[in-house]
Amino acid sequence: VQLQASGGGLVQAGDSLRLSCAASGRAFITYNMGWFRRAPGKEREFVAAISRYSVNTYYADSVKGRFTISRVNARNTVYLQMNSLKPEDTAVYYCAASDGGSYSYGASYDYWGQGTLVTVSS
Protein backbone atom coordinates (compact mmCIF):
# COMPACT_ATOMS: atom_id res chain seq x y z
CA VAL A 1 0.00 0.00 0.00
CA GLN A 2 1.17 3.54 -0.75
CA LEU A 3 0.51 6.34 1.70
CA GLN A 4 0.43 10.06 0.99
CA ALA A 5 0.25 12.45 3.94
CA SER A 6 -0.80 16.07 3.59
CA GLY A 7 -2.15 18.99 5.55
CA GLY A 8 0.91 20.21 7.41
CA GLY A 9 1.84 23.84 7.68
CA LEU A 10 2.88 26.74 9.85
CA VAL A 11 0.43 27.72 12.57
CA GLN A 12 0.44 29.59 15.85
CA ALA A 13 0.09 28.05 19.28
CA GLY A 14 -3.54 27.31 20.02
CA ASP A 15 -4.48 26.83 16.37
CA SER A 16 -5.79 23.68 14.74
CA LEU A 17 -4.73 21.60 11.76
CA ARG A 18 -6.09 18.47 10.15
CA LEU A 19 -3.69 16.04 8.58
CA SER A 20 -4.85 13.58 5.95
CA CYS A 21 -3.29 10.37 4.74
CA ALA A 22 -4.58 8.84 1.53
CA ALA A 23 -3.88 5.18 0.84
CA SER A 24 -3.73 3.37 -2.46
CA GLY A 25 -3.01 -0.19 -3.41
CA ARG A 26 -4.01 -3.11 -1.21
CA ALA A 27 -7.35 -2.83 0.57
CA PHE A 28 -7.19 -0.05 3.13
CA ILE A 29 -9.59 -1.84 5.43
CA THR A 30 -7.06 -4.58 6.12
CA TYR A 31 -4.77 -2.21 7.99
CA ASN A 32 -4.68 -0.61 11.35
CA MET A 33 -3.47 2.95 10.84
CA GLY A 34 -1.22 5.13 12.91
CA TRP A 35 0.37 8.54 13.07
CA PHE A 36 3.91 9.08 14.31
CA ARG A 37 6.06 12.16 14.47
CA ARG A 38 9.71 13.10 14.59
CA ALA A 39 10.67 16.42 16.12
CA PRO A 40 13.99 18.07 15.25
CA GLY A 41 16.80 16.29 17.05
CA LYS A 42 14.50 13.69 18.58
CA GLU A 43 13.52 10.13 17.89
CA ARG A 44 10.31 9.18 16.18
CA GLU A 45 7.39 8.85 18.56
CA PHE A 46 3.92 7.41 18.48
CA VAL A 47 1.05 9.89 18.26
CA ALA A 48 -2.20 8.02 17.60
CA ALA A 49 -3.61 4.85 16.08
CA ILE A 50 -6.96 3.51 14.95
CA SER A 51 -8.13 -0.02 14.32
CA ARG A 52 -9.54 -1.27 11.05
CA TYR A 53 -13.18 -0.50 11.74
CA SER A 54 -12.54 2.47 14.05
CA VAL A 55 -13.58 0.44 17.08
CA ASN A 56 -10.40 1.26 18.97
CA THR A 57 -8.29 4.41 19.09
CA TYR A 58 -5.06 4.99 20.96
CA TYR A 59 -3.21 8.19 21.82
CA ALA A 60 0.08 9.24 23.28
CA ASP A 61 -0.37 10.96 26.62
CA SER A 62 1.11 14.14 25.19
CA VAL A 63 -1.73 14.55 22.68
CA LYS A 64 -4.65 12.95 24.49
CA GLY A 65 -7.60 15.32 24.62
CA ARG A 66 -6.18 17.54 21.87
CA PHE A 67 -5.77 15.21 18.89
CA THR A 68 -8.35 12.95 17.29
CA ILE A 69 -7.64 10.19 14.83
CA SER A 70 -10.34 9.00 12.46
CA ARG A 71 -10.69 7.13 9.21
CA VAL A 72 -13.10 6.89 6.33
CA ASN A 73 -12.62 3.50 4.78
CA ALA A 74 -14.75 4.35 1.77
CA ARG A 75 -12.25 7.11 0.98
CA ASN A 76 -9.14 5.11 1.92
CA THR A 77 -8.15 7.97 4.16
CA VAL A 78 -7.10 8.45 7.76
CA TYR A 79 -7.15 11.83 9.48
CA LEU A 80 -5.48 13.45 12.43
CA GLN A 81 -7.35 16.44 13.81
CA MET A 82 -4.97 18.48 15.93
CA ASN A 83 -6.39 21.14 18.22
CA SER A 84 -4.79 23.44 20.76
CA LEU A 85 -1.44 23.00 19.09
CA LYS A 86 1.68 23.71 21.09
CA PRO A 87 5.22 24.55 19.95
CA GLU A 88 6.31 21.12 21.18
CA ASP A 89 4.01 19.56 18.58
CA THR A 90 6.38 20.83 15.89
CA ALA A 91 7.53 17.79 13.94
CA VAL A 92 7.31 15.88 10.71
CA TYR A 93 4.19 13.73 10.96
CA TYR A 94 4.07 10.33 9.31
CA CYS A 95 1.13 8.07 8.67
CA ALA A 96 1.69 4.34 8.69
CA ALA A 97 -0.19 1.11 8.05
CA SER A 98 0.03 -2.04 10.13
CA ASP A 99 -1.10 -5.61 9.60
CA GLY A 100 -1.06 -6.16 13.35
CA GLY A 101 1.01 -5.87 16.49
CA SER A 102 1.40 -3.20 19.11
CA TYR A 103 -0.27 0.04 18.04
CA SER A 104 2.39 2.27 19.51
CA TYR A 105 5.39 0.32 18.27
CA GLY A 106 6.87 1.63 15.04
CA ALA A 107 8.16 -1.78 14.05
CA SER A 108 4.56 -3.02 13.88
CA TYR A 109 3.95 -0.80 10.87
CA ASP A 110 4.75 -2.13 7.43
CA TYR A 111 4.16 0.91 5.25
CA TRP A 112 4.97 4.56 5.80
CA GLY A 113 4.05 7.80 4.10
CA GLN A 114 6.56 10.48 3.24
CA GLY A 115 5.71 12.81 6.11
CA THR A 116 4.22 16.27 6.37
CA LEU A 117 5.78 19.08 8.37
CA VAL A 118 3.85 20.80 11.14
CA THR A 119 5.42 23.91 12.64
CA VAL A 120 3.80 25.59 15.63
CA SER A 121 5.07 29.03 16.54
CA SER A 122 4.73 30.47 20.03
DSSP file (Angstrom, degrees, kcal/mol; ACC not computed):
  #  RESIDUE AA STRUCTURE BP1 BP2  ACC     N-H-->O    O-->H-N    N-H-->O    O-->H-N    TCO  KAPPA ALPHA  PHI   PSI    X-CA   Y-CA   Z-CA
    1    1 A V              0   0    0      0, 0.0     2,-0.4     0, 0.0    24,-0.2   0.000 360.0 360.0 360.0 142.7    0.0    0.0    0.0
    2    2 A Q  E     -A   24   0A   0     22,-2.8    22,-2.2    24,-0.1     2,-0.4  -0.881 360.0-158.4-106.6 139.0    1.2    3.5   -0.8
    3    3 A L  E     -A   23   0A   0     -2,-0.4     2,-0.5   109,-0.4   111,-0.5  -0.946   8.4-170.6-121.7 136.1    0.5    6.3    1.7
    4    4 A Q  E     -A   22   0A   0     18,-2.2    18,-2.5    -2,-0.4     2,-0.3  -0.948   9.4-162.4-129.5 109.8    0.4   10.1    1.0
    5    5 A A  E     +A   21   0A   0     -2,-0.5     2,-0.3    16,-0.2    16,-0.2  -0.657  18.4 159.2 -91.8 147.6    0.3   12.4    3.9
    6    6 A S  E     +A   20   0A   0     14,-2.5    14,-2.6    -2,-0.3   110,-0.1  -0.952  33.5  76.9-153.8 170.2   -0.8   16.1    3.6
    7    7 A G        +     0   0    0     -2,-0.3    11,-0.3     1,-0.3    -1,-0.1   0.361  57.3 135.3 107.2  -4.6   -2.1   19.0    5.6
    8    8 A G        +     0   0    0     12,-0.1     2,-0.3    85,-0.1    -1,-0.3  -0.179  21.2 131.3 -70.5 169.9    0.9   20.2    7.4
    9    9 A G  E     -d  118   0B   0    108,-0.6   110,-2.8   107,-0.1     2,-0.6  -0.986  56.1 -61.0 171.7-172.2    1.8   23.8    7.7
   10   10 A L  E     +d  119   0B   0     -2,-0.3     2,-0.3   108,-0.2   110,-0.2  -0.895  56.3 159.2-103.5 122.3    2.9   26.7    9.9
   11   11 A V  E     -d  120   0B   0    108,-2.9   110,-3.0    -2,-0.6     2,-0.2  -0.861  36.6-107.9-135.4 169.4    0.4   27.7   12.6
   12   12 A Q  E >   -d  121   0B   0     -2,-0.3     3,-2.3   108,-0.2    73,-0.2  -0.648  50.0 -80.2 -96.3 157.7    0.4   29.6   15.9
   13   13 A A  T 3  S+     0   0    0    108,-2.4    73,-0.2     1,-0.3    -1,-0.1  -0.290 119.4  28.4 -54.4 135.3    0.1   28.1   19.3
   14   14 A G  T 3  S+     0   0    0     71,-3.0    70,-0.6     1,-0.3    -1,-0.3   0.208  96.5 117.4  95.0 -15.0   -3.5   27.3   20.0
   15   15 A D    <   -     0   0    0     -3,-2.3    70,-2.3    70,-0.2    -1,-0.3  -0.165  57.3-125.7 -77.4 175.9   -4.5   26.8   16.4
   16   16 A S        -     0   0    0     67,-0.2     2,-0.3    68,-0.2    67,-0.2  -0.889  21.8-179.3-123.4 154.9   -5.8   23.7   14.7
   17   17 A L  E     - B   0  82A   0     65,-2.3    65,-3.4    -2,-0.3     2,-0.5  -0.983  16.2-146.5-145.5 151.4   -4.7   21.6   11.8
   18   18 A R  E     - B   0  81A   0     -2,-0.3     2,-0.3   -11,-0.3    63,-0.2  -0.973  13.4-158.3-122.3 120.0   -6.1   18.5   10.2
   19   19 A L  E     - B   0  80A   0     61,-2.7    61,-2.2    -2,-0.5     2,-0.3  -0.700   7.3-160.7 -91.2 146.4   -3.7   16.0    8.6
   20   20 A S  E     -AB   6  79A   0    -14,-2.6   -14,-2.5    -2,-0.3     2,-0.4  -0.928   8.9-165.9-124.4 151.4   -4.8   13.6    6.0
   21   21 A C  E     -AB   5  78A   0     57,-1.8    57,-2.1    -2,-0.3     2,-0.4  -0.924   8.9-161.0-139.1 112.3   -3.3   10.4    4.7
   22   22 A A  E     -AB   4  77A   0    -18,-2.5   -18,-2.2    -2,-0.4     2,-0.4  -0.790   8.4-155.9 -96.7 133.7   -4.6    8.8    1.5
   23   23 A A  E     +A    3   0A   0     53,-2.9     2,-0.3    -2,-0.4   -20,-0.2  -0.835  12.5 178.7-110.7 145.6   -3.9    5.2    0.8
   24   24 A S  E     +A    2   0A   0    -22,-2.2   -22,-2.8    -2,-0.4     2,-0.5  -0.960  48.0  33.6-138.7 158.9   -3.7    3.4   -2.5
   25   25 A G  S    S+     0   0    0     -2,-0.3     3,-0.2   -24,-0.2    -2,-0.0  -0.863  98.4  38.1 103.8-133.3   -3.0   -0.2   -3.4
   26   26 A R  S    S-     0   0    0     -2,-0.5   -24,-0.1     1,-0.2     4,-0.0  -0.152 109.2 -66.8 -57.3 151.0   -4.0   -3.1   -1.2
   27   27 A A    >   -     0   0    0      1,-0.2     3,-1.6     2,-0.1    -1,-0.2  -0.117  41.2-148.0 -49.6 120.3   -7.3   -2.8    0.6
   28   28 A F  G >  S+     0   0    0      1,-0.3     3,-1.9    -3,-0.2    -1,-0.2   0.828  92.2  67.4 -58.0 -36.2   -7.2   -0.1    3.1
   29   29 A I  G 3  S+     0   0    0      1,-0.3    -1,-0.3    44,-0.1    -2,-0.1   0.673  87.5  67.7 -65.3 -16.2   -9.6   -1.8    5.4
   30   30 A T  G <  S+     0   0    0     -3,-1.6     2,-0.4     2,-0.0    -1,-0.3   0.550  93.1  76.4 -80.8  -4.5   -7.1   -4.6    6.1
   31   31 A Y    <   -     0   0    0     -3,-1.9     2,-0.3    -4,-0.2    68,-0.2  -0.851  69.3-140.1-113.6 140.6   -4.8   -2.2    8.0
   32   32 A N  E     -E   98   0B   0     66,-2.7    66,-3.0    -2,-0.4     2,-0.4  -0.706  35.5-142.4 -77.1 147.5   -4.7   -0.6   11.4
   33   33 A M  E     +EF  97  50B   0     17,-2.4    17,-2.9    -2,-0.3     2,-0.3  -0.899  21.2 179.7-121.9 146.6   -3.5    3.0   10.8
   34   34 A G  E     -EF  96  49B   0     62,-2.5    62,-2.3    -2,-0.4     2,-0.4  -0.953  20.8-141.1-141.1 160.5   -1.2    5.1   12.9
   35   35 A W  E     +EF  95  48B   0     13,-3.2    12,-2.5    -2,-0.3    13,-1.7  -0.982  23.0 175.4-119.4 135.7    0.4    8.5   13.1
   36   36 A F  E     -EF  94  46B   0     58,-2.8    58,-3.0    -2,-0.4     2,-0.3  -0.849  10.3-156.4-127.8 166.5    3.9    9.1   14.3
   37   37 A R  E     -EF  93  45B   0      8,-2.5     8,-3.1    -2,-0.3     2,-0.4  -0.994  10.3-155.5-145.8 154.1    6.1   12.2   14.5
   38   38 A R  E     -EF  92  44B   0     54,-2.2    54,-2.2    -2,-0.3     6,-0.2  -0.955  14.9-158.1-131.0 113.8    9.7   13.1   14.6
   39   39 A A    >   -     0   0    0      4,-0.5     3,-2.4    -2,-0.4    52,-0.2  -0.518  43.4 -75.3 -84.3 156.9   10.7   16.4   16.1
   40   40 A P  T 3  S+     0   0    0      0, 0.0    -1,-0.1     0, 0.0     3,-0.1  -0.289 118.5   2.6 -54.4 127.0   14.0   18.1   15.3
   41   41 A G  T 3  S+     0   0    0      1,-0.2     2,-0.3    -3,-0.1    -2,-0.0   0.545 115.1 100.1  75.8   6.8   16.8   16.3   17.0
   42   42 A K  S <  S-     0   0    0     -3,-2.4    -1,-0.2     1,-0.0     2,-0.1  -0.776  74.7-100.9-122.5 166.5   14.5   13.7   18.6
   43   43 A E        -     0   0    0     -2,-0.3    -4,-0.5     1,-0.1     2,-0.1  -0.427  49.8 -86.4 -80.5 160.3   13.5   10.1   17.9
   44   44 A R  E     -F   38   0B   0     -6,-0.2     2,-0.3    -2,-0.1    -6,-0.2  -0.398  50.9-165.9 -63.6 140.9   10.3    9.2   16.2
   45   45 A E  E     -F   37   0B   0     -8,-3.1    -8,-2.5    -2,-0.1     2,-0.1  -0.966  22.9-105.2-134.6 151.3    7.4    8.8   18.6
   46   46 A F  E     +F   36   0B   0     -2,-0.3   -10,-0.2    58,-0.2     3,-0.1  -0.444  34.3 170.3 -69.3 141.1    3.9    7.4   18.5
   47   47 A V  E     -     0   0B   0    -12,-2.5    13,-2.5     1,-0.4     2,-0.3   0.707  57.4 -26.2-115.6 -56.3    1.0    9.9   18.3
   48   48 A A  E     -FG  35  59B   0    -13,-1.7   -13,-3.2    11,-0.2    -1,-0.4  -0.990  49.1-164.6-160.7 157.5   -2.2    8.0   17.6
   49   49 A A  E     -FG  34  58B   0      9,-2.1     9,-2.3    -2,-0.3     2,-0.4  -0.985   2.8-161.4-148.0 157.1   -3.6    4.9   16.1
   50   50 A I  E     -FG  33  57B   0    -17,-2.9   -17,-2.4    -2,-0.3     7,-0.2  -0.999  21.0-122.3-142.0 140.3   -7.0    3.5   15.0
   51   51 A S    >   -     0   0    0      5,-2.4     3,-1.8    -2,-0.4   -20,-0.1  -0.199  40.6 -90.2 -78.7 173.7   -8.1    0.0   14.3
   52   52 A R  T 3  S+     0   0    0      1,-0.3   -21,-0.1     2,-0.1    21,-0.1   0.844 125.3  29.3 -56.1 -42.6   -9.5   -1.3   11.0
   53   53 A Y  T 3  S-     0   0    0     20,-0.0    -1,-0.3     3,-0.0   -21,-0.1   0.103 113.1-107.6-109.0  21.0  -13.2   -0.5   11.7
   54   54 A S  S <  S+     0   0    0     -3,-1.8    -2,-0.1     2,-0.2     3,-0.1   0.666  82.9 127.6  66.0  17.3  -12.5    2.5   14.1
   55   55 A V  S    S+     0   0    0      1,-0.2     2,-0.4    -5,-0.0    -1,-0.1   0.891  70.9  36.0 -71.2 -37.5  -13.6    0.4   17.1
   56   56 A N        -     0   0    0      2,-0.0    -5,-2.4     0, 0.0     2,-0.3  -0.940  63.5-177.7-121.6 138.2  -10.4    1.3   19.0
   57   57 A T  E     -G   50   0B   0     -2,-0.4     2,-0.4    -7,-0.2    -7,-0.2  -0.964   6.4-165.0-129.0 151.1   -8.3    4.4   19.1
   58   58 A Y  E     -G   49   0B   0     -9,-2.3    -9,-2.1    -2,-0.3     2,-0.4  -0.983   4.9-171.7-137.2 143.8   -5.1    5.0   21.0
   59   59 A Y  E     -G   48   0B   0     -2,-0.4   -11,-0.2   -11,-0.2     2,-0.2  -0.984  27.7-114.2-138.1 147.0   -3.2    8.2   21.8
   60   60 A A    >>  -     0   0    0    -13,-2.5     3,-1.6    -2,-0.4     4,-1.3  -0.516  36.2-117.6 -69.0 148.1    0.1    9.2   23.3
   61   61 A D  T 34 S+     0   0    0      1,-0.3     3,-0.2     2,-0.2    -1,-0.1   0.838 111.9  63.7 -57.7 -32.5   -0.4   11.0   26.6
   62   62 A S  T 34 S+     0   0    0      1,-0.2    -1,-0.3     3,-0.0   -15,-0.1   0.690 114.4  29.8 -68.8 -18.0    1.1   14.1   25.2
   63   63 A V  T X> S+     0   0    0     -3,-1.6     3,-2.4   -16,-0.2     4,-2.3   0.473  84.7 127.0-118.3  -6.1   -1.7   14.5   22.7
   64   64 A K  T 3< S+     0   0    0     -4,-1.3     4,-0.1     1,-0.3   -16,-0.0  -0.302  80.9  16.6 -59.8 132.2   -4.6   12.9   24.5
   65   65 A G  T 34 S+     0   0    0      2,-0.5    -1,-0.3     1,-0.1     3,-0.1   0.234 125.8  58.5  88.9 -13.5   -7.6   15.3   24.6
   66   66 A R  T <4 S+     0   0    0     -3,-2.4    17,-2.0     1,-0.2     2,-0.3   0.695  98.9  53.2-114.0 -34.4   -6.2   17.5   21.9
   67   67 A F  E  <  -C   82   0A   0     -4,-2.3    -2,-0.5    15,-0.2     2,-0.4  -0.786  59.7-166.3-107.6 148.5   -5.8   15.2   18.9
   68   68 A T  E     -C   81   0A   0     13,-2.4    13,-3.0    -2,-0.3     2,-0.4  -0.987   5.6-156.7-135.2 125.6   -8.3   13.0   17.3
   69   69 A I  E     +C   80   0A   0     -2,-0.4     2,-0.3    11,-0.2    11,-0.2  -0.813  23.0 160.4 -98.7 141.1   -7.6   10.2   14.8
   70   70 A S  E     -C   79   0A   0      9,-1.7     9,-3.3    -2,-0.4     2,-0.3  -0.954  19.7-154.0-149.7 166.9  -10.3    9.0   12.5
   71   71 A R  E     -C   78   0A   0     -2,-0.3     2,-0.5     7,-0.3     7,-0.2  -0.998  12.1-155.4-146.7 149.9  -10.7    7.1    9.2
   72   72 A V  E > > -C   77   0A   0      5,-2.8     5,-1.7    -2,-0.3     3,-1.4  -0.916  11.0-169.6-122.3 101.0  -13.1    6.9    6.3
   73   73 A N  G > 5S+     0   0    0     -2,-0.5     3,-1.0     1,-0.3   -45,-0.2   0.832  84.5  61.2 -64.9 -31.4  -12.6    3.5    4.8
   74   74 A A  G 3 5S+     0   0    0      1,-0.3    -1,-0.3    -3,-0.1   -46,-0.0   0.752 112.5  39.3 -65.7 -21.3  -14.8    4.4    1.8
   75   75 A R  G < 5S-     0   0    0     -3,-1.4    -1,-0.3     2,-0.2    -2,-0.2   0.361 105.6-127.4-105.9   2.0  -12.2    7.1    1.0
   76   76 A N  T < 5 +     0   0    0     -3,-1.0   -53,-2.9    -4,-0.5     2,-0.4   0.893  68.1 128.9  52.6  42.0   -9.1    5.1    1.9
   77   77 A T  E   < -BC  22  72A   0     -5,-1.7    -5,-2.8   -55,-0.2     2,-0.4  -0.976  45.7-163.4-135.2 141.3   -8.2    8.0    4.2
   78   78 A V  E     -BC  21  71A   0    -57,-2.1   -57,-1.8    -2,-0.4     2,-0.3  -0.952  16.9-158.1-119.1 144.4   -7.1    8.4    7.8
   79   79 A Y  E     -BC  20  70A   0     -9,-3.3    -9,-1.7    -2,-0.4     2,-0.4  -0.825  15.1-158.4-121.5 156.4   -7.1   11.8    9.5
   80   80 A L  E     -BC  19  69A   0    -61,-2.2   -61,-2.7    -2,-0.3     2,-0.6  -0.884  11.7-161.7-134.0 105.4   -5.5   13.4   12.4
   81   81 A Q  E     -BC  18  68A   0    -13,-3.0   -13,-2.4    -2,-0.4     2,-0.6  -0.770  10.3-166.3 -86.0 122.0   -7.4   16.4   13.8
   82   82 A M  E     +BC  17  67A   0    -65,-3.4   -65,-2.3    -2,-0.6     2,-0.3  -0.943   9.9 176.0-117.5 115.2   -5.0   18.5   15.9
   83   83 A N        +     0   0    0    -17,-2.0   -67,-0.2    -2,-0.6   -68,-0.1  -0.744  60.2  21.4-113.4 162.8   -6.4   21.1   18.2
   84   84 A S  S    S-     0   0    0    -70,-0.6    -1,-0.2    -2,-0.3   -68,-0.2   0.910  84.7-158.4  48.6  50.2   -4.8   23.4   20.8
   85   85 A L        -     0   0    0    -70,-2.3   -71,-3.0    -3,-0.3   -70,-0.2  -0.253   7.7-158.5 -64.5 146.3   -1.4   23.0   19.1
   86   86 A K    >   -     0   0    0    -73,-0.2     3,-2.3   -72,-0.1     4,-0.3  -0.847  31.6-109.9-121.1 156.7    1.7   23.7   21.1
   87   87 A P  G >  S+     0   0    0      0, 0.0     3,-1.8     0, 0.0    33,-0.4   0.843 117.6  63.4 -55.0 -32.4    5.2   24.6   20.0
   88   88 A E  G 3  S+     0   0    0      1,-0.3   -49,-0.0   -49,-0.0    -3,-0.0   0.561  88.8  69.3 -73.0  -5.3    6.3   21.1   21.2
   89   89 A D  G <  S+     0   0    0     -3,-2.3    -1,-0.3    31,-0.1     2,-0.2   0.526  70.2 121.8 -83.7  -6.4    4.0   19.6   18.6
   90   90 A T    <   +     0   0    0     -3,-1.8     2,-0.3    -4,-0.3    29,-0.2  -0.394  41.0 108.0 -59.8 123.8    6.4   20.8   15.9
   91   91 A A  E    S- H   0 118B   0     27,-2.0    27,-2.9    -2,-0.2     2,-0.6  -0.972  75.4 -83.2-177.6 168.4    7.5   17.8   13.9
   92   92 A V  E     -EH  38 117B   0    -54,-2.2   -54,-2.2    -2,-0.3     2,-0.4  -0.875  48.1-146.6 -88.9 127.2    7.3   15.9   10.7
   93   93 A Y  E     -EH  37 116B   0     23,-3.1    23,-2.1    -2,-0.6     2,-0.4  -0.831  14.2-167.5-103.1 132.5    4.2   13.7   11.0
   94   94 A Y  E     -E   36   0B   0    -58,-3.0   -58,-2.8    -2,-0.4     2,-0.3  -0.943  11.0-148.6-119.9 136.8    4.1   10.3    9.3
   95   95 A C  E     -E   35   0B   0     -2,-0.4    18,-2.7   -60,-0.2     2,-0.3  -0.773  22.4-175.5 -97.1 153.9    1.1    8.1    8.7
   96   96 A A  E     -EI  34 112B   0    -62,-2.3   -62,-2.5    -2,-0.3     2,-0.4  -0.986  19.0-138.0-149.8 154.4    1.7    4.3    8.7
   97   97 A A  E     -EI  33 111B   0     14,-2.3    13,-2.3    -2,-0.3    14,-1.6  -0.941  18.1-167.0-120.3 137.9   -0.2    1.1    8.0
   98   98 A S  E     -EI  32 109B   0    -66,-3.0   -66,-2.7    -2,-0.4    11,-0.2  -0.969  24.9-158.0-129.8 138.3    0.0   -2.0   10.1
   99   99 A D  S    S-     0   0    0      9,-0.5     2,-0.3    -2,-0.4    -1,-0.1   0.643  78.0 -52.8 -80.5 -16.6   -1.1   -5.6    9.6
  100  100 A G  S    S+     0   0    0      8,-0.6    -1,-0.3   -68,-0.1     2,-0.2  -0.905  84.3  93.3 159.4 173.2   -1.1   -6.2   13.4
  101  101 A G  S    S-     0   0    0     -2,-0.3     2,-0.1    -3,-0.1    -3,-0.0  -0.546  81.7 -10.6 107.0-176.2    1.0   -5.9   16.5
  102  102 A S    >   -     0   0    0     -2,-0.2     3,-1.0     1,-0.1     6,-0.2  -0.332  57.1-142.3 -61.2 131.3    1.4   -3.2   19.1
  103  103 A Y  T 3  S+     0   0    0      1,-0.2    -1,-0.1    -2,-0.1   -55,-0.1   0.828  98.5  44.4 -65.3 -31.8   -0.3    0.0   18.0
  104  104 A S  T 3  S+     0   0    0    -58,-0.1     2,-0.7   -57,-0.1   -58,-0.2   0.421  91.5  96.0 -95.8   2.5    2.4    2.3   19.5
  105  105 A Y    X   -     0   0    0     -3,-1.0     3,-2.3     1,-0.1     4,-0.3  -0.839  63.0-151.7-101.2 115.8    5.4    0.3   18.3
  106  106 A G  G >  S+     0   0    0     -2,-0.7     3,-1.9     1,-0.3    -1,-0.1   0.822  93.7  63.7 -55.1 -35.3    6.9    1.6   15.0
  107  107 A A  G 3  S+     0   0    0      1,-0.3    -1,-0.3    -3,-0.1    -3,-0.0   0.638  90.6  68.1 -67.5 -12.5    8.2   -1.8   14.0
  108  108 A S  G <  S+     0   0    0     -3,-2.3    -8,-0.6    -6,-0.2    -9,-0.5   0.618  85.1  87.0 -77.4 -12.1    4.6   -3.0   13.9
  109  109 A Y  E <   -I   98   0B   0     -3,-1.9   -11,-0.3    -4,-0.3     3,-0.1  -0.767  53.8-174.1 -99.7 132.2    3.9   -0.8   10.9
  110  110 A D  E     +     0   0B   0    -13,-2.3     2,-0.4    -2,-0.4   -12,-0.2   0.719  68.4  40.0 -96.2 -25.7    4.7   -2.1    7.4
  111  111 A Y  E     -I   97   0B   0    -14,-1.6   -14,-2.3  -109,-0.0     2,-0.4  -0.977  63.6-168.4-133.4 141.6    4.2    0.9    5.3
  112  112 A W  E     -I   96   0B   0     -2,-0.4  -109,-0.4   -16,-0.2   -16,-0.2  -0.965  15.3-133.7-131.7 143.3    5.0    4.6    5.8
  113  113 A G        -     0   0    0    -18,-2.7  -109,-0.2    -2,-0.4     3,-0.1  -0.269  35.7-102.4 -81.8 179.5    4.0    7.8    4.1
  114  114 A Q        -     0   0    0   -111,-0.5   -20,-0.1     1,-0.1  -110,-0.1   0.603  61.0-114.7 -84.1 -12.8    6.6   10.5    3.2
  115  115 A G        -     0   0    0    -20,-0.1     2,-0.4     1,-0.1   -21,-0.2   0.135  16.5-129.0  94.6 148.6    5.7   12.8    6.1
  116  116 A T  E     - H   0  93B   0    -23,-2.1   -23,-3.1  -110,-0.1     2,-0.4  -0.999  24.2-122.3-136.8 135.1    4.2   16.3    6.4
  117  117 A L  E     - H   0  92B   0     -2,-0.4  -108,-0.6   -25,-0.2     2,-0.5  -0.611  22.0-170.9 -86.4 129.7    5.8   19.1    8.4
  118  118 A V  E     -dH   9  91B   0    -27,-2.9   -27,-2.0    -2,-0.4     2,-0.5  -0.984   4.3-174.4-116.3 124.0    3.9   20.8   11.1
  119  119 A T  E     -d   10   0B   0   -110,-2.8  -108,-2.9    -2,-0.5     2,-0.6  -0.980   4.1-167.9-122.5 123.6    5.4   23.9   12.6
  120  120 A V  E     -d   11   0B   0     -2,-0.5     2,-0.3   -33,-0.4  -108,-0.2  -0.943   8.5-156.6-115.0 117.0    3.8   25.6   15.6
  121  121 A S  E      d   12   0B   0   -110,-3.0  -108,-2.4    -2,-0.6    -2,-0.0  -0.635 360.0 360.0 -92.1 150.4    5.1   29.0   16.5
  122  122 A S              0   0    0     -2,-0.3    -1,-0.1  -110,-0.2  -110,-0.1   0.447 360.0 360.0 -89.9 360.0    4.7   30.5   20.0
